């Protein structure tokens, strides 16, 4: 591929991935687009972008918020008009179609996987909805999902318990790419659990009606199983009992973006302690906790509490392969714990 073709493909891919994931418009390569439009006399580039975004099959089937699509198309039109005097009817027609659409309370984000598959999530249009932040996807979930795809052996043919699954991005990615034998999504808020079940089904996975001991379902624990046995559990870290945790029998435990305040840090460490105690008769499971470093003091509290609880930990090396679009300057980390 010639350098110019490679640059063009990268630009289109950037627009595609960012739009499907409904990332902030400021993160799009607008300057690069403007420079290219000045050197180009035809509308082909903008039409290609339109097909990779608003007209993308995933977007048509599972659209983002109306406001987001409107703002994106308005910006695309502004970039065109800043360089060309002739109207590009296809852009105005797409905008008119969006303007006639009513804004729902739920929107969609889609994430393209290297395999050619994708993960699509139905999310709340509000960051905080129904008193919880679990109805949207946070950057640490994307970061942990990337790490999982690069380290599938950590999950292959194993039972995975996710604490605080939220919208389900990390778990759905692991289920589609890492071949776990069983995957247990969990959260405490009923609205989150309802949306989570919907997202699991939306992505073509079967859902068990009840959370039971994976050992009772040996047909799902074989290495030849094409898809994992997927269950959803309502799990309140502050009230869950040791027998309830022991029933999950996890080989791996994960959590992403759950260190957002001291109270949740303390609750998380307590539930990890209970997991460690009730699983002491089996091989110690590994736990991977991913987070965005927003407040260093909160992160320090987590590692301090782990030390007090006697839970060894080590930092997982940063990975460079960025497969999902998220904030460029966010500081991410993953800690590996041994329970």
One Martini backbone bead per residue (centre of mass of N, CA, C, O) as a GRO file, in nm:
protein
  339
    1UNK     BB    1   0.095   0.037   0.024
    2UNK     BB    2   0.075   0.349  -0.014
    3UNK     BB    3   0.121   0.615   0.187
    4UNK     BB    4  -0.143   0.763   0.106
    5UNK     BB    5  -0.329   0.518   0.145
    6UNK     BB    6  -0.257   0.467   0.441
    7UNK     BB    7  -0.356   0.743   0.546
    8UNK     BB    8  -0.647   0.716   0.446
    9UNK     BB    9  -0.718   0.457   0.602
   10UNK     BB   10  -0.659   0.575   0.884
   11UNK     BB   11  -0.868   0.801   0.875
   12UNK     BB   12  -1.120   0.628   0.831
   13UNK     BB   13  -1.079   0.449   1.082
   14UNK     BB   14  -1.097   0.677   1.289
   15UNK     BB   15  -1.383   0.765   1.224
   16UNK     BB   16  -1.522   0.496   1.260
   17UNK     BB   17  -1.442   0.420   1.556
   18UNK     BB   18  -1.535   0.686   1.691
   19UNK     BB   19  -1.830   0.689   1.600
   20UNK     BB   20  -1.928   0.408   1.695
   21UNK     BB   21  -1.825   0.497   2.002
   22UNK     BB   22  -1.895   0.795   2.064
   23UNK     BB   23  -1.681   1.003   2.062
   24UNK     BB   24  -1.539   1.280   2.096
   25UNK     BB   25  -1.515   1.520   1.854
   26UNK     BB   26  -1.225   1.630   1.932
   27UNK     BB   27  -1.083   1.338   1.852
   28UNK     BB   28  -1.088   1.399   1.569
   29UNK     BB   29  -0.924   1.437   1.242
   30UNK     BB   30  -0.983   1.740   1.132
   31UNK     BB   31  -0.719   1.863   1.028
   32UNK     BB   32  -0.655   1.641   0.825
   33UNK     BB   33  -0.913   1.684   0.662
   34UNK     BB   34  -0.874   1.976   0.574
   35UNK     BB   35  -0.612   1.932   0.419
   36UNK     BB   36  -0.733   1.730   0.216
   37UNK     BB   37  -0.962   1.912   0.102
   38UNK     BB   38  -0.769   2.126  -0.025
   39UNK     BB   39  -0.639   1.890  -0.224
   40UNK     BB   40  -0.944   1.841  -0.305
   41UNK     BB   41  -1.217   1.846  -0.548
   42UNK     BB   42  -1.375   1.613  -0.440
   43UNK     BB   43  -1.630   1.409  -0.250
   44UNK     BB   44  -1.515   1.124  -0.173
   45UNK     BB   45  -1.418   1.149   0.120
   46UNK     BB   46  -1.691   1.229   0.254
   47UNK     BB   47  -1.845   0.981   0.149
   48UNK     BB   48  -1.670   0.775   0.296
   49UNK     BB   49  -1.726   0.880   0.581
   50UNK     BB   50  -2.031   0.840   0.573
   51UNK     BB   51  -2.012   0.524   0.534
   52UNK     BB   52  -1.831   0.490   0.812
   53UNK     BB   53  -2.076   0.608   0.984
   54UNK     BB   54  -2.389   0.681   0.944
   55UNK     BB   55  -2.393   0.436   0.706
   56UNK     BB   56  -2.323   0.221   0.878
   57UNK     BB   57  -2.454  -0.080   0.950
   58UNK     BB   58  -2.430  -0.055   1.260
   59UNK     BB   59  -2.564   0.228   1.280
   60UNK     BB   60  -2.834   0.161   1.147
   61UNK     BB   61  -2.907  -0.066   1.358
   62UNK     BB   62  -2.720   0.097   1.599
   63UNK     BB   63  -2.765   0.392   1.707
   64UNK     BB   64  -2.683   0.674   1.813
   65UNK     BB   65  -2.729   0.958   1.920
   66UNK     BB   66  -2.884   1.220   1.782
   67UNK     BB   67  -2.698   1.446   1.881
   68UNK     BB   68  -2.437   1.322   1.781
   69UNK     BB   69  -2.504   1.301   1.478
   70UNK     BB   70  -2.564   1.601   1.439
   71UNK     BB   71  -2.287   1.716   1.523
   72UNK     BB   72  -2.120   1.561   1.319
   73UNK     BB   73  -2.257   1.662   1.055
   74UNK     BB   74  -2.215   1.962   1.107
   75UNK     BB   75  -1.905   1.946   1.103
   76UNK     BB   76  -1.874   1.823   0.821
   77UNK     BB   77  -2.009   2.062   0.674
   78UNK     BB   78  -1.812   2.280   0.767
   79UNK     BB   79  -1.562   2.161   0.632
   80UNK     BB   80  -1.670   2.174   0.346
   81UNK     BB   81  -1.751   2.486   0.335
   82UNK     BB   82  -1.453   2.593   0.390
   83UNK     BB   83  -1.366   2.485   0.084
   84UNK     BB   84  -1.655   2.452  -0.050
   85UNK     BB   85  -1.935   2.585  -0.236
   86UNK     BB   86  -2.062   2.323  -0.286
   87UNK     BB   87  -2.300   2.119  -0.234
   88UNK     BB   88  -2.362   1.818  -0.032
   89UNK     BB   89  -2.639   1.641  -0.035
   90UNK     BB   90  -2.577   1.390   0.142
   91UNK     BB   91  -2.532   1.549   0.406
   92UNK     BB   92  -2.815   1.687   0.424
   93UNK     BB   93  -2.983   1.429   0.417
   94UNK     BB   94  -2.866   1.304   0.673
   95UNK     BB   95  -2.945   1.538   0.862
   96UNK     BB   96  -3.251   1.533   0.811
   97UNK     BB   97  -3.295   1.248   0.917
   98UNK     BB   98  -3.198   1.307   1.206
   99UNK     BB   99  -3.397   1.550   1.274
  100UNK     BB  100  -3.655   1.338   1.254
  101UNK     BB  101  -3.544   1.214   1.514
  102UNK     BB  102  -3.596   1.072   1.814
  103UNK     BB  103  -3.480   1.085   2.131
  104UNK     BB  104  -3.363   0.849   2.320
  105UNK     BB  105  -3.256   0.693   2.622
  106UNK     BB  106  -3.108   0.508   2.419
  107UNK     BB  107  -2.793   0.398   2.298
  108UNK     BB  108  -2.508   0.334   2.080
  109UNK     BB  109  -2.211   0.125   2.087
  110UNK     BB  110  -1.927   0.038   1.878
  111UNK     BB  111  -1.677  -0.233   1.859
  112UNK     BB  112  -1.401  -0.324   1.690
  113UNK     BB  113  -1.256  -0.623   1.601
  114UNK     BB  114  -0.990  -0.796   1.468
  115UNK     BB  115  -1.183  -1.036   1.358
  116UNK     BB  116  -1.455  -0.853   1.257
  117UNK     BB  117  -1.601  -0.818   1.488
  118UNK     BB  118  -1.838  -0.705   1.748
  119UNK     BB  119  -1.938  -0.459   1.999
  120UNK     BB  120  -2.263  -0.391   2.127
  121UNK     BB  121  -2.411  -0.111   2.306
  122UNK     BB  122  -2.647  -0.032   2.539
  123UNK     BB  123  -2.702   0.308   2.650
  124UNK     BB  124  -2.707   0.571   2.827
  125UNK     BB  125  -2.730   0.923   2.768
  126UNK     BB  126  -2.636   0.925   3.063
  127UNK     BB  127  -2.389   0.912   3.289
  128UNK     BB  128  -2.617   0.955   3.509
  129UNK     BB  129  -2.842   0.684   3.590
  130UNK     BB  130  -3.036   0.581   3.834
  131UNK     BB  131  -2.783   0.636   4.038
  132UNK     BB  132  -2.567   0.543   3.808
  133UNK     BB  133  -2.250   0.453   3.622
  134UNK     BB  134  -2.323   0.156   3.478
  135UNK     BB  135  -2.459   0.264   3.183
  136UNK     BB  136  -2.157   0.301   3.101
  137UNK     BB  137  -1.848   0.333   2.936
  138UNK     BB  138  -1.520   0.299   3.044
  139UNK     BB  139  -1.186   0.316   2.976
  140UNK     BB  140  -1.084   0.069   3.148
  141UNK     BB  141  -1.251  -0.140   2.991
  142UNK     BB  142  -1.094  -0.106   2.726
  143UNK     BB  143  -0.811  -0.167   2.836
  144UNK     BB  144  -0.875  -0.455   2.941
  145UNK     BB  145  -0.971  -0.570   2.670
  146UNK     BB  146  -0.706  -0.536   2.523
  147UNK     BB  147  -0.537  -0.713   2.711
  148UNK     BB  148  -0.701  -0.972   2.672
  149UNK     BB  149  -0.648  -1.003   2.361
  150UNK     BB  150  -0.325  -1.028   2.425
  151UNK     BB  151  -0.422  -1.250   2.680
  152UNK     BB  152  -0.603  -1.526   2.640
  153UNK     BB  153  -0.474  -1.740   2.842
  154UNK     BB  154  -0.604  -1.611   3.106
  155UNK     BB  155  -0.914  -1.730   2.996
  156UNK     BB  156  -0.888  -1.997   2.876
  157UNK     BB  157  -1.089  -2.239   3.003
  158UNK     BB  158  -1.229  -2.042   3.212
  159UNK     BB  159  -1.357  -1.894   3.504
  160UNK     BB  160  -1.526  -1.578   3.504
  161UNK     BB  161  -1.530  -1.297   3.730
  162UNK     BB  162  -1.719  -0.999   3.729
  163UNK     BB  163  -1.684  -0.686   3.878
  164UNK     BB  164  -1.867  -0.448   3.772
  165UNK     BB  165  -1.979  -0.463   3.454
  166UNK     BB  166  -2.200  -0.290   3.354
  167UNK     BB  167  -2.238  -0.286   3.010
  168UNK     BB  168  -2.004  -0.529   2.909
  169UNK     BB  169  -1.745  -0.497   2.734
  170UNK     BB  170  -1.526  -0.682   2.852
  171UNK     BB  171  -1.685  -0.950   2.859
  172UNK     BB  172  -1.765  -0.964   2.558
  173UNK     BB  173  -1.478  -0.968   2.451
  174UNK     BB  174  -1.387  -1.226   2.596
  175UNK     BB  175  -1.608  -1.415   2.484
  176UNK     BB  176  -1.519  -1.356   2.169
  177UNK     BB  177  -1.173  -1.401   2.209
  178UNK     BB  178  -1.084  -1.608   2.482
  179UNK     BB  179  -1.239  -1.876   2.561
  180UNK     BB  180  -1.420  -1.923   2.790
  181UNK     BB  181  -1.618  -2.144   2.975
  182UNK     BB  182  -1.701  -1.908   3.183
  183UNK     BB  183  -1.931  -1.623   3.254
  184UNK     BB  184  -1.958  -1.368   3.516
  185UNK     BB  185  -2.176  -1.131   3.557
  186UNK     BB  186  -2.172  -0.827   3.771
  187UNK     BB  187  -2.405  -0.650   3.988
  188UNK     BB  188  -2.624  -0.432   4.194
  189UNK     BB  189  -2.798  -0.291   3.980
  190UNK     BB  190  -3.094  -0.339   3.823
  191UNK     BB  191  -3.052  -0.161   3.568
  192UNK     BB  192  -2.782  -0.284   3.487
  193UNK     BB  193  -2.876  -0.579   3.461
  194UNK     BB  194  -3.084  -0.533   3.240
  195UNK     BB  195  -2.888  -0.416   3.030
  196UNK     BB  196  -2.686  -0.651   3.032
  197UNK     BB  197  -2.872  -0.867   2.922
  198UNK     BB  198  -2.927  -0.720   2.656
  199UNK     BB  199  -2.627  -0.714   2.555
  200UNK     BB  200  -2.581  -1.014   2.541
  201UNK     BB  201  -2.805  -1.070   2.331
  202UNK     BB  202  -2.715  -0.860   2.116
  203UNK     BB  203  -2.429  -1.047   2.087
  204UNK     BB  204  -2.527  -1.366   2.064
  205UNK     BB  205  -2.564  -1.468   2.353
  206UNK     BB  206  -2.620  -1.690   2.589
  207UNK     BB  207  -2.851  -1.716   2.878
  208UNK     BB  208  -2.863  -1.789   3.189
  209UNK     BB  209  -3.102  -1.787   3.436
  210UNK     BB  210  -2.888  -1.900   3.646
  211UNK     BB  211  -2.666  -1.904   3.910
  212UNK     BB  212  -2.430  -2.163   3.900
  213UNK     BB  213  -2.247  -2.427   3.920
  214UNK     BB  214  -2.024  -2.517   3.678
  215UNK     BB  215  -1.997  -2.824   3.765
  216UNK     BB  216  -2.309  -2.883   3.673
  217UNK     BB  217  -2.186  -2.801   3.362
  218UNK     BB  218  -1.976  -2.983   3.181
  219UNK     BB  219  -2.057  -2.904   2.883
  220UNK     BB  220  -1.922  -2.600   2.943
  221UNK     BB  221  -1.608  -2.707   3.032
  222UNK     BB  222  -1.498  -2.754   2.761
  223UNK     BB  223  -1.260  -2.697   2.512
  224UNK     BB  224  -1.492  -2.730   2.270
  225UNK     BB  225  -1.640  -2.491   2.335
  226UNK     BB  226  -1.759  -2.220   2.156
  227UNK     BB  227  -1.918  -2.108   2.409
  228UNK     BB  228  -1.992  -1.965   2.687
  229UNK     BB  229  -2.119  -1.965   2.998
  230UNK     BB  230  -2.373  -1.729   3.071
  231UNK     BB  231  -2.399  -1.504   3.351
  232UNK     BB  232  -2.607  -1.327   3.598
  233UNK     BB  233  -2.529  -1.126   3.891
  234UNK     BB  234  -2.634  -1.019   4.200
  235UNK     BB  235  -2.375  -0.804   4.355
  236UNK     BB  236  -2.315  -0.713   4.683
  237UNK     BB  237  -2.030  -0.644   4.850
  238UNK     BB  238  -2.158  -0.589   5.150
  239UNK     BB  239  -2.360  -0.877   5.154
  240UNK     BB  240  -2.210  -1.097   5.051
  241UNK     BB  241  -2.144  -1.430   5.081
  242UNK     BB  242  -1.932  -1.688   5.090
  243UNK     BB  243  -2.118  -1.906   4.959
  244UNK     BB  244  -2.188  -1.736   4.711
  245UNK     BB  245  -1.895  -1.708   4.609
  246UNK     BB  246  -1.819  -2.014   4.599
  247UNK     BB  247  -2.025  -2.092   4.365
  248UNK     BB  248  -1.856  -1.969   4.126
  249UNK     BB  249  -1.564  -2.076   4.088
  250UNK     BB  250  -1.315  -1.900   4.016
  251UNK     BB  251  -1.016  -1.842   3.820
  252UNK     BB  252  -1.111  -1.544   3.746
  253UNK     BB  253  -1.076  -1.191   3.828
  254UNK     BB  254  -1.257  -0.889   3.743
  255UNK     BB  255  -1.204  -0.521   3.704
  256UNK     BB  256  -1.348  -0.192   3.605
  257UNK     BB  257  -1.375   0.110   3.723
  258UNK     BB  258  -1.399   0.084   4.082
  259UNK     BB  259  -1.200   0.343   4.193
  260UNK     BB  260  -1.386   0.627   4.263
  261UNK     BB  261  -1.386   0.566   4.584
  262UNK     BB  262  -1.325   0.480   4.907
  263UNK     BB  263  -1.573   0.297   4.950
  264UNK     BB  264  -1.522   0.100   4.709
  265UNK     BB  265  -1.245   0.010   4.791
  266UNK     BB  266  -1.325  -0.128   5.059
  267UNK     BB  267  -1.537  -0.321   4.937
  268UNK     BB  268  -1.349  -0.467   4.740
  269UNK     BB  269  -1.147  -0.581   4.945
  270UNK     BB  270  -1.353  -0.745   5.106
  271UNK     BB  271  -1.446  -0.932   4.870
  272UNK     BB  272  -1.162  -1.044   4.815
  273UNK     BB  273  -1.125  -1.173   5.089
  274UNK     BB  274  -1.367  -1.367   5.071
  275UNK     BB  275  -1.270  -1.513   4.821
  276UNK     BB  276  -1.006  -1.617   4.939
  277UNK     BB  277  -1.130  -1.780   5.175
  278UNK     BB  278  -1.340  -1.965   5.000
  279UNK     BB  279  -1.076  -2.059   4.795
  280UNK     BB  280  -0.840  -2.212   4.962
  281UNK     BB  281  -0.897  -2.521   4.838
  282UNK     BB  282  -0.793  -2.386   4.584
  283UNK     BB  283  -0.665  -2.242   4.336
  284UNK     BB  284  -0.545  -1.943   4.312
  285UNK     BB  285  -0.677  -1.672   4.192
  286UNK     BB  286  -0.681  -1.436   3.959
  287UNK     BB  287  -0.655  -1.070   3.955
  288UNK     BB  288  -0.795  -0.793   3.756
  289UNK     BB  289  -0.734  -0.439   3.796
  290UNK     BB  290  -0.883  -0.166   3.639
  291UNK     BB  291  -0.771   0.186   3.593
  292UNK     BB  292  -0.812   0.525   3.634
  293UNK     BB  293  -0.597   0.792   3.712
  294UNK     BB  294  -0.744   1.043   3.899
  295UNK     BB  295  -0.665   0.961   4.210
  296UNK     BB  296  -0.385   0.880   4.377
  297UNK     BB  297  -0.509   0.831   4.661
  298UNK     BB  298  -0.702   0.602   4.581
  299UNK     BB  299  -0.481   0.410   4.478
  300UNK     BB  300  -0.323   0.401   4.744
  301UNK     BB  301  -0.550   0.283   4.912
  302UNK     BB  302  -0.569   0.016   4.766
  303UNK     BB  303  -0.278  -0.091   4.816
  304UNK     BB  304  -0.290  -0.067   5.122
  305UNK     BB  305  -0.534  -0.259   5.167
  306UNK     BB  306  -0.402  -0.503   5.043
  307UNK     BB  307  -0.174  -0.523   5.250
  308UNK     BB  308  -0.357  -0.559   5.500
  309UNK     BB  309  -0.503  -0.821   5.362
  310UNK     BB  310  -0.273  -1.000   5.214
  311UNK     BB  311  -0.259  -0.902   4.902
  312UNK     BB  312  -0.094  -0.962   4.636
  313UNK     BB  313   0.085  -0.739   4.400
  314UNK     BB  314   0.103  -0.628   4.048
  315UNK     BB  315   0.209  -0.465   3.776
  316UNK     BB  316   0.104  -0.431   3.460
  317UNK     BB  317   0.218  -0.391   3.173
  318UNK     BB  318   0.207  -0.182   2.930
  319UNK     BB  319   0.021  -0.137   2.640
  320UNK     BB  320   0.040  -0.033   2.287
  321UNK     BB  321  -0.212  -0.162   2.167
  322UNK     BB  322  -0.462   0.027   2.009
  323UNK     BB  323  -0.809  -0.068   1.951
  324UNK     BB  324  -0.945   0.162   2.111
  325UNK     BB  325  -1.127   0.451   2.164
  326UNK     BB  326  -0.963   0.685   2.378
  327UNK     BB  327  -0.813   0.871   2.590
  328UNK     BB  328  -0.492   0.966   2.533
  329UNK     BB  329  -0.422   1.098   2.846
  330UNK     BB  330  -0.488   0.857   3.002
  331UNK     BB  331  -0.423   0.689   3.304
  332UNK     BB  332  -0.341   0.351   3.312
  333UNK     BB  333  -0.422   0.042   3.502
  334UNK     BB  334  -0.295  -0.288   3.609
  335UNK     BB  335  -0.370  -0.528   3.856
  336UNK     BB  336  -0.220  -0.816   3.998
  337UNK     BB  337  -0.376  -1.062   4.189
  338UNK     BB  338  -0.331  -1.289   4.475
  339UNK     BB  339  -0.565  -1.504   4.644
   0.00000   0.00000   0.00000
